[in-house]
């Protein structure tokens, strides 16, 4: 067993550990639970998210025990790294791992529960959302800050950025689902635009993102747009092919 808690929560170590042991029998489900299960637990006046990762298959049990950090541990460590860089994510609290002689069995990542207003996905599905372009431009500045800090968020998909309105016309952005990230000294333009290509299939949104990013990066709009739109189309063609194959073979 391995249970590591952020020093900020040391006084509640026993109570937070107990929440992981009560995971199956209590808490309220958060999200659809299709892949990993997230539940919200209350402790005094605070609320915490506990994410239970799927039990890995045999080979990965061994890999995550002896050769690679678990998804829960990576989520905790990456969250702390992001905060050190000034990048927002729900406050990391702890992670828990249990093992058998075969390898990793259970793993949980615990963070503070964040009350947010929308995710990036709503900007795709609701083009008339209030302050749509303003939010999109502020989000692009957030992404530029990520890249300037050498952060390559490999799961940079529409549901993994939470958006919270903090004042009139001011929005803050929080990354979640953190276990797949890379940290670099610097990121070239190709990697930056590849990282943005998974966000939206909508050309009008890519145009706004390209306009804002080109100003921040200091190069012509067309240079950003043409590259980003090509990468976005390539990504969506791959996604559509996968869907067609799954439908064809009932996968």
Buried (B, 14 or more C-beta within 10 A) or exposed (E): EEBEBBEEBEEBEEEBBEBBEEBEEEBEEBBEEEEBBBBBBEBEEEBBBBBBBEEBEEEBBBBBBEEEBBBBBBBBBBBBBBBEBEBBBBBBBBBBBEBEEEBBBBBBBBBBBBEBBBBBBBBBEEEEBEBBBEBBBBBBBBBBBBBBBEBBBEBBBBEBBBBBBEEEEEBBBBBBBBBBBEEEEEBEBEBBBBBBBBBBBBEEBBBBBBBBBBBBBEEEBEBBBEBBBEBBBEBBEEEEEEEEEEEEEEE
